[in-house]
Amino acid sequence: MKFARFQLDPEPIDKDNEVWIYFGIASYYAQVLEKGLIQFIIFLKLIGLSEIKPEITEQIFGIFKKQTMGQLLCEVRKKTNIPIHIDELLSKSLEKRNFLAHRFFDHYALDHLNKEGRAKMVDELQQIIALFKHVDQELNKIFLTLIEHFGITNETIEAEYQSLLNEYDDEYKNI
């Protein structure tokens, strides 16, 4: 069957469709970036406190986990000066995250109906994933530099990570 210039696939669009896979991966990395922003904000808010209690951290986390990525970016920008190239990447990430969440499938509605169009969609999703990962890595570089001033090193983080993995293994090894 032909529709305008598009050849419709005889198979349902959800059968063996990589778009779903890459859309899920892109959504995952958008959330990773958002959580990174929240951690960054929490750290910036804790700087200067004479005593840091778990309840304070949880309270701050509770406030910011409800905010949109745009609101989180505004908060980060209020608290610190981000290098221009990273700030531009954060703005582009916000734009792509919103496109992904609100307009992606509408934008590609006709492309989704044929194999070539789905390949185009996967290509864009792969670019979005690469952007989110790159921005998260750049933000992590800043974050790691900041926390080193407070005696938190990569080794400290790795040791805490291993401790969490061990707790997880102990808790779930008998399931």
C-alpha positions in Angstrom: 0.0 0.0 0.0 1.3 3.5 -0.8 0.7 6.6 1.1 1.9 9.7 -0.6 5.6 9.0 -1.3 5.9 6.5 1.6 5.9 2.8 1.2 4.1 1.3 4.3 5.6 -1.9 5.7 3.2 -4.8 5.7 4.4 -5.7 9.2 3.1 -3.9 12.3 5.4 -1.0 13.3 6.0 -2.5 16.8 7.5 -5.7 15.4 11.3 -5.8 15.6 11.4 -2.0 15.9 14.7 -0.6 17.1 13.1 2.8 17.6 11.5 1.6 20.9 14.9 0.4 22.2 16.8 3.6 21.4 13.9 5.7 22.7 14.1 3.9 26.0 17.9 4.3 26.1 17.6 8.0 25.3 15.0 8.4 28.0 17.3 6.6 30.5 20.2 9.0 29.7 18.0 12.0 30.0 17.1 10.8 33.5 20.7 10.2 34.4 21.5 13.8 33.4 18.6 15.1 35.4 19.7 13.1 38.5 23.3 14.4 38.0 21.9 18.0 38.0 20.0 17.2 41.3 23.2 15.9 42.9 25.1 18.9 41.7 22.5 21.2 43.3 22.4 19.3 46.5 26.2 19.6 46.8 26.1 23.3 46.1 23.4 23.8 48.7 25.4 21.9 51.3 28.5 23.9 50.8 28.9 26.2 53.8 26.7 24.3 56.2 28.4 23.7 59.5 26.6 20.3 59.9 25.3 18.0 57.2 22.7 15.6 58.4 21.0 12.9 56.2 17.6 14.5 56.8 18.8 17.8 55.3 20.1 16.0 52.2 16.8 14.1 51.9 14.8 17.3 52.3 16.7 19.0 49.6 16.5 16.0 47.3 12.7 15.8 47.9 12.3 19.4 46.7 14.4 19.1 43.6 13.3 15.6 42.4 9.9 17.1 41.6 11.3 19.8 39.4 11.7 19.8 35.6 15.0 19.7 33.9 14.5 23.4 33.0 13.9 24.3 36.6 17.0 22.4 37.7 19.1 24.2 35.1 17.8 27.6 36.4 18.8 26.5 40.0 22.3 25.4 38.9 22.8 28.7 37.1 21.7 30.7 40.2 24.2 28.8 42.4 27.3 28.8 40.2 28.9 29.9 37.0 29.0 27.1 34.5 31.6 27.3 31.7 29.9 28.7 28.6 30.5 25.6 26.5 29.0 23.4 29.1 26.1 25.7 29.7 25.4 25.7 25.9 25.4 21.9 26.0 23.1 21.9 28.9 20.7 24.1 27.0 20.9 21.9 24.0 20.2 18.9 26.2 17.2 20.5 27.7 15.9 21.2 24.2 16.5 17.6 23.1 15.0 16.2 26.3 11.8 18.2 25.8 11.7 17.2 22.1 12.1 13.6 23.1 9.4 13.7 25.8 6.8 15.9 24.0 7.3 15.9 20.3 9.5 13.1 19.0 6.8 10.6 17.8 4.6 13.4 16.4 7.6 14.8 14.5 8.4 11.4 13.0 4.8 10.2 12.6 5.2 9.4 8.9 8.8 8.2 9.2 7.7 5.6 11.7 5.7 3.9 9.1 8.6 2.6 7.0 12.0 1.0 7.5 14.0 3.9 6.1 12.1 6.4 8.3 12.7 4.3 11.4 16.4 4.2 10.6 16.3 8.0 10.5 14.6 8.0 13.9 17.2 5.6 15.4 20.0 7.9 14.0 18.5 10.9 15.8 18.0 8.9 19.0 21.7 7.8 18.9 22.8 11.4 18.5 20.6 12.4 21.5 22.0 9.6 23.6 25.6 10.7 22.7 24.7 14.3 23.7 23.2 13.3 27.0 26.2 11.1 27.9 28.7 13.7 26.8 27.0 16.5 28.9 26.8 14.2 31.9 30.5 13.4 31.6 31.3 17.2 31.4 29.1 17.9 34.4 30.8 15.1 36.3 34.2 16.6 35.6 33.1 19.9 37.3 31.5 18.0 40.1 34.5 15.8 40.8 36.8 18.9 40.8 34.5 20.6 43.4 34.2 17.7 45.7 38.0 17.1 45.7 38.3 20.4 47.6 36.3 18.7 50.4 38.5 15.6 50.5 36.2 13.4 48.4 38.4 11.7 45.8 37.7 9.2 43.1 38.9 6.5 45.4 36.4 7.6 48.1 33.6 7.4 45.5 34.7 4.0 44.2 34.9 2.6 47.8 31.4 3.9 48.5 30.2 2.4 45.2 31.7 -1.0 46.1 30.1 -0.8 49.5 26.7 -0.2 48.0 27.2 -3.1 45.5 28.2 -5.4 48.4 25.1 -4.4 50.4 23.0 -5.1 47.3 24.6 -8.4 46.8 24.1 -9.4 50.4 20.5 -8.3 50.4 19.6 -10.1 47.1 21.9 -13.1 46.9 19.3 -15.5 48.3 16.5 -14.5 46.0 
